Amino acid sequence: MMNFGFIKEIKVKQSRLIVALDIGTTKVCAVVGEVNAASGSDRRGRPDRFNEPAEWQGHAGLRGTARSNVTIIGVGSAPSRGIKKGDVTSMEGIVDSIGHAVHEAGIMAGVEIRAVHLGITGRHIDCIASHGIVAVKDEEIKQKDIESVIEAAKAVAIPFDREMLHVIPVDFSVNGQSGITDPRGMGGVRLETDVQIITAASTSVQNLIRSCQKAGLEVINVIFQPLASAMAVLTEDEKHLGVAVIDIGGGTTDIALFQDGNIFHSAVMAIGGNNFTNDLAIGLRISTREAEEIKKRFGSSHFAMMKEDEYIEIGRTDERVIKNIPRSYLVEILQPRAEELFGLVREEITRNGYYKNLNSGVVLTGGAVIMEGMDVMAENILELPVRIGRPASVDGISDDLSNPAYAAAFGVVQYAAAECDAEEEHDGDNLLAGFTTRMKGWVGDLFRT
């Protein structure tokens, strides 16, 4: 793996404030969360599972319910410039967008923001499965054996131009007995684990981190956005029974599949809400900006949602109506793109037999799913139950902000809060506390102004 000089594996100073930064193709969103004083732990030395790191809640990522232990005190957003499908295309543009979003969030929260937890996605993200096995020396499994077996699972060939973002244990086996959630204290001579390793292109991650640094921010860690989105919108039952989280952003569609509380597959597709906008701009011969507004106000991806003889006005100039068209024209343009998107999703979730594991169906989130009819279209094509996922479980969120567009950013706050709680509570008691693989940069405290 490539090692960056400015990325250090350290123990970050504890702060009661957490700032999440979601850099998307359409918008940059900054969210400030304040960790509650008694955030779910019994404070007697052992955290409950909601305070364990997000990569260890039970025995793998996101096993627990996304119980709120933070209150949102500030939100800021700005149009995204200089980024496309997760990759930086203009450093100056994205630095400016980051600065505006962070400044707005800081003003609302009354804080000076110096450091962030960065959510990341993009076509360069990949997920691979690995297996580790070690011999147990003392015939009783201890913390050091857990660490050794995960290190063994990490010993896979990773291209020099890629970085590990997360190593998420999925399952443990002792002497061939699988399905074990916590093997500590058990007797045995052979310990095994299956893990999911999420990797990213080093250059893409480096450019995003440098963008934050040029905006005057340090990056505490880098989090794969679908993990964060899932923490914000999924229920415990869904994660155990089997569910797909489909996060449709402006430039990409992120897929994360869960069963038995574990993520077992993820993928990123280079198609998103901007494809719908571009189709409208071309089909109606209008600007991209106007197409985006029309999509948000009148867009629909399914004819069943339409009313007869419904017309809309487009192309206003000095209060003069340029066009008055049937709203059904929009559906004729948007429905084929929705069919294509969910057709690709279906191909992904049916690959290798994943489809049969999704007993709870599909949860749609992300800004693009707000468009009318997206859930209906998804249900028809995927032939699974579908619901819209909203980050409603986070304290401090107004009705205006409790929409799918903010799921990733709010999820990053919750994810980071879970990690901070676990590190504060323990340095050895938690099974994987301090062991999750993530990139961290040196950071100063966040101070209230």
Secondary structure, 3 states (H helix, E strand, C coil): CCCCCCCCCCCCCCCCEEEEEEECCCEEEEEEEEECCCCCCCCCCCCCHHHCCCCCCCCCCCCCCCCCCEEEEEEEEEECCCEECCEECCHHHHHHHHHHHHHHHHHHHCEECCEEEEEECCCCCEEEEEEEEEECCCCECCHHHHHHHHHHHHCCCCCCCEEEEEEEEEEEEECCEEEECCCCCCECCEEEEEEEEEEEEHHHHHHHHHHHHHCCCEEEEEEEHHHHHHHHHCCHHHHHHCEEEEEECCCCEEEEEEECCEEEEEEEECCCHHHHHHHHHHHHCCCHHHHHHHHHHHCECCHHHCCCCCEEEECCECCECCEEEECHHHHHHHHHHHHHHHHHHHHHHHHHHHHHHCCCCEEEECHHHHCECHHHHHHHHHCCCEEECCCCCCECCCCCCCCHHHHHHHHHHHHHHHHHHHHHHCCCCCCCCCCCCCCCCCCCCCEEC
